[in-house]
Amino acid sequence: MKEIKNSLAIFLAAMLGGWLRYQASLLITFTGHFPLATLLVNYLGTFLLIYLIKGYLTSKRVTKRLLLALSTGFCGGLTTFSGLLLDSLKLLDLGRYPELFVYLSLSIGGSLCIALWAGRKVTA
């Protein structure tokens, strides 16, 4: 029963995260040929994930079910590796190599450096 409740919490949170990612793509369209919405939701998801995990590990303020729902569910539904790959393929097909390089650099480097650092800093 505990695993069913955990799975349901993850499912519902992932649905919300995926819906929010879709809304972001409607509000923030490709800027020229640059996939800004995917970049921003991946930054937000990375920041939130680090914030949740570091906050959880240092304070234990949330239940395991809530942590699973927010990290695996919401952040997993919000962020999108498949979206990053799809946007990269679009830029590649358009021959937009400088934008592709900047996008991949900002997506990977930014998520690892900027969003991770900010998430850790806020919870320090």
DOLO-790829 format. One record per residue (C-alpha): residue in one letter; z, y, x. Coordinates in nm, 3 decimals. Example, Ala and Ser with C-alpha at 12.3 -4.5 7.8 and 13.67 -1.06 7.14 Angstrom:
2
+-----+---------+---------+---------+
! res !      up !   north !    east !
+-----+---------+---------+---------+
!   a !   0.780 !  -0.450 !   1.230 !
!   s !   0.714 !  -0.106 !   1.367 !
+-----+---------+---------+---------+
***
This chain:
124
+-----+---------+---------+---------+
! res !      up !   north !    east !
+-----+---------+---------+---------+
!   m !   0.000 !   0.000 !   0.000 !
!   k !   0.081 !   0.237 !   0.288 !
!   e !  -0.267 !   0.187 !   0.440 !
!   i !  -0.432 !   0.247 !   0.102 !
!   k !  -0.247 !   0.578 !   0.068 !
!   n !  -0.342 !   0.673 !   0.426 !
!   s !  -0.706 !   0.583 !   0.361 !
!   l !  -0.711 !   0.784 !   0.038 !
!   a !  -0.556 !   1.086 !   0.213 !
!   i !  -0.820 !   1.065 !   0.490 !
!   f !  -1.100 !   1.025 !   0.235 !
!   l !  -0.996 !   1.328 !   0.031 !
!   a !  -0.942 !   1.547 !   0.337 !
!   a !  -1.279 !   1.439 !   0.486 !
!   m !  -1.447 !   1.528 !   0.159 !
!   l !  -1.293 !   1.876 !   0.175 !
!   g !  -1.390 !   1.918 !   0.542 !
!   g !  -1.747 !   1.809 !   0.474 !
!   w !  -1.772 !   2.043 !   0.177 !
!   l !  -1.644 !   2.332 !   0.388 !
!   r !  -1.900 !   2.252 !   0.660 !
!   y !  -2.174 !   2.260 !   0.397 !
!   q !  -2.048 !   2.594 !   0.262 !
!   a !  -2.049 !   2.736 !   0.614 !
!   s !  -2.412 !   2.627 !   0.656 !
!   l !  -2.501 !   2.811 !   0.335 !
!   l !  -2.317 !   3.127 !   0.436 !
!   i !  -2.416 !   3.130 !   0.801 !
!   t !  -2.783 !   3.042 !   0.826 !
!   f !  -2.976 !   2.988 !   1.147 !
!   t !  -2.959 !   3.320 !   1.330 !
!   g !  -3.316 !   3.344 !   1.444 !
!   h !  -3.338 !   2.992 !   1.580 !
!   f !  -2.972 !   2.954 !   1.673 !
!   p !  -2.752 !   2.710 !   1.472 !
!   l !  -2.445 !   2.935 !   1.449 !
!   a !  -2.278 !   2.759 !   1.152 !
!   t !  -2.256 !   2.421 !   1.328 !
!   l !  -2.128 !   2.587 !   1.644 !
!   l !  -1.858 !   2.776 !   1.455 !
!   v !  -1.733 !   2.482 !   1.248 !
!   n !  -1.718 !   2.267 !   1.561 !
!   y !  -1.512 !   2.538 !   1.736 !
!   l !  -1.284 !   2.569 !   1.433 !
!   g !  -1.245 !   2.192 !   1.404 !
!   t !  -1.163 !   2.155 !   1.775 !
!   f !  -0.910 !   2.438 !   1.757 !
!   l !  -0.745 !   2.292 !   1.446 !
!   l !  -0.736 !   1.941 !   1.590 !
!   i !  -0.566 !   2.054 !   1.912 !
!   y !  -0.332 !   2.279 !   1.715 !
!   l !  -0.236 !   1.994 !   1.482 !
!   i !  -0.191 !   1.732 !   1.751 !
!   k !  -0.001 !   1.953 !   1.993 !
!   g !   0.204 !   2.101 !   1.711 !
!   y !   0.275 !   1.756 !   1.572 !
!   l !   0.363 !   1.602 !   1.906 !
!   t !   0.595 !   1.885 !   2.003 !
!   s !   0.766 !   1.950 !   1.671 !
!   k !   0.713 !   1.642 !   1.450 !
!   r !   0.693 !   1.874 !   1.146 !
!   v !   0.431 !   1.674 !   0.960 !
!   t !   0.420 !   1.319 !   0.833 !
!   k !   0.188 !   1.063 !   0.990 !
!   r !  -0.017 !   1.053 !   0.667 !
!   l !  -0.064 !   1.430 !   0.670 !
!   l !  -0.159 !   1.422 !   1.038 !
!   l !  -0.417 !   1.147 !   0.967 !
!   a !  -0.554 !   1.338 !   0.668 !
!   l !  -0.587 !   1.666 !   0.858 !
!   s !  -0.709 !   1.530 !   1.192 !
!   t !  -0.923 !   1.226 !   1.111 !
!   g !  -1.009 !   1.341 !   0.759 !
!   f !  -1.043 !   1.718 !   0.746 !
!   c !  -1.135 !   1.790 !   1.109 !
!   g !  -1.359 !   1.483 !   1.119 !
!   g !  -1.536 !   1.594 !   0.802 !
!   l !  -1.560 !   1.955 !   0.916 !
!   t !  -1.696 !   1.897 !   1.264 !
!   t !  -2.026 !   1.729 !   1.312 !
!   f !  -2.176 !   1.559 !   1.613 !
!   s !  -2.471 !   1.457 !   1.398 !
!   g !  -2.523 !   1.822 !   1.300 !
!   l !  -2.515 !   1.923 !   1.665 !
!   l !  -2.781 !   1.662 !   1.741 !
!   l !  -2.995 !   1.763 !   1.441 !
!   d !  -2.980 !   2.131 !   1.533 !
!   s !  -3.061 !   2.043 !   1.896 !
!   l !  -3.362 !   1.840 !   1.782 !
!   k !  -3.485 !   2.134 !   1.569 !
!   l !  -3.463 !   2.367 !   1.869 !
!   l !  -3.636 !   2.107 !   2.088 !
!   d !  -3.917 !   2.058 !   1.834 !
!   l !  -3.965 !   2.435 !   1.814 !
!   g !  -3.989 !   2.453 !   2.193 !
!   r !  -3.688 !   2.688 !   2.199 !
!   y !  -3.555 !   2.558 !   2.531 !
!   p !  -3.344 !   2.860 !   2.628 !
!   e !  -3.170 !   2.856 !   2.288 !
!   l !  -3.123 !   2.479 !   2.316 !
!   f !  -2.958 !   2.516 !   2.657 !
!   v !  -2.730 !   2.796 !   2.533 !
!   y !  -2.642 !   2.604 !   2.215 !
!   l !  -2.554 !   2.281 !   2.396 !
!   s !  -2.361 !   2.471 !   2.664 !
!   l !  -2.163 !   2.667 !   2.405 !
!   s !  -2.112 !   2.362 !   2.183 !
!   i !  -1.986 !   2.129 !   2.452 !
!   g !  -1.840 !   2.376 !   2.700 !
!   g !  -1.702 !   2.605 !   2.432 !
!   s !  -1.536 !   2.328 !   2.237 !
!   l !  -1.384 !   2.179 !   2.548 !
!   c !  -1.282 !   2.506 !   2.708 !
!   i !  -1.245 !   2.788 !   2.456 !
!   a !  -1.131 !   2.609 !   2.139 !
!   l !  -0.916 !   2.358 !   2.328 !
!   w !  -0.751 !   2.635 !   2.531 !
!   a !  -0.694 !   2.850 !   2.223 !
!   g !  -0.544 !   2.559 !   2.028 !
!   r !  -0.305 !   2.479 !   2.312 !
!   k !  -0.216 !   2.846 !   2.364 !
!   v !  -0.128 !   2.904 !   1.999 !
!   t !   0.106 !   2.605 !   1.997 !
!   a !   0.275 !   2.690 !   2.327 !
+-----+---------+---------+---------+
***
